[in-house]
């Protein structure tokens, strides 16, 4: 029974576990935190970063019964950081719309 409870997709703790997993991934991708800090004050930054992360996640592979592996989460955040940094470098003080990038897990 404990295994069934732990593996249920709709268990309330699933969201907390996912959130904690993304926080742990962010710790392994410090470039993402730095890149985010460099653009967060810009108008529309939240939407641009959210769209970039959704795009990267759409192209990332999932594992049956697991979803996104921790390696995939780290790779997505690092790819997002790289793209944000490229956008900042190309646009100077005002960031351009993020472009899609290919990631490998």
PyMOL commands that set and color helices and strands:
alter all, ss='L'
color gray80, all
select helices_A, chain A and resi 2-7+13-28+30-39+45-59+70-91
alter helices_A, ss='H'
color red, helices_A
deselect
rebuild
show_as cartoon
